[in-house]
Amino acid sequence: MSAPHIVESTRLARSPSKATRASGLWALLVILAAMAALPFFASTYTLTLMVPFFALAIALLGFNLLFGYTGLLSFGHAMFLGIGAYTAAVMTSKLGVQSFELILLVSILVSVIIAIPVGFLCVRYTRIFFGMLTLAFGMLFHSVLYKFYGLTGGDQGMRVLRPLLFGMEFEGGKTAFLTGPFYYYALGLLGALGLIMWRIVRSPFGLHLQAIRENAQKAAYLGVQVTRMRLAAYVISGLYGAIGGAILAITIGLADPEIVYWTQSGNLVFMAVLGGSGAFIGPVVGSLAFVLLQDTVMSITQYWRFVMGAVLILLVVFFPGGLSGIAGSLLHRFKRGS
């Protein structure tokens, strides 16, 4: 039996129908359409919340490739958010580069350069050992940002100036920029990267990753290059994280060490579980729910972390498939009833 056979067997064993598999893509398109129409009736405050959602959703699409599809849980993935954020800060504040397209390209390049050696060391291990190694690299990167004050601004961080989009400079204040042209720019990036990720997870490469997640030893025995595939997934997830970090830094206007702190990595894990790490649309749903839930709870009580923790416990105990799993179950019952 060859490697494609085990991949095919795994795919058939999980056996979602064609319509069920396509539901993730349709859900993404519905969310994108809703977000595109949102500026016509939503308040400015709501729109300012959506831009961080776009950034986190992009980062989580990459994180889910590593966690949901490959079975590797990273506790230090916020490092790549920081790489994108500090690349944007250095290029706009130090080098005077304002083209956001160039900032994204350099962010991707830097993230790949860092992800290859870090991933090469980490993907040789699995489970808690992989998680602890990624956490260690994340904290090491945080320490570098915090201690090298002359280069990074230390705990004060670095300013991120407003970039040019497609070479065009837009008039108006920061809020008008974020809720206008940058809103649609970030939404377009989420749509394009979401479709690319959809193709990745449905390609032979994506099916190999799922075979590795199910049984790495059997996949390796049948010829799958397990370490090489895991490394590729780690690098791709890293560049998605860097793009999300660059968008997040433009939104906040600042790159500071807190963006790579381990609690930020914990938030990424929380969002993945909240949305459902086993589903393609899970990261997008999780990041949207997290942004809205956090904003709502923080406006009510200062003990918002307690509430978020309670939500996480309830999800893990009663709804391990996350919000997308709940929606999928309801849709399945509706189809059976009809």
Salt bridges, closest charged atoms under 4 A:
GLU8 OE2 - ARG11 NH2 2.10
GLU214 OE2 - ARG14 NH1 2.59
GLU214 OE2 - ARG213 NH2 2.98
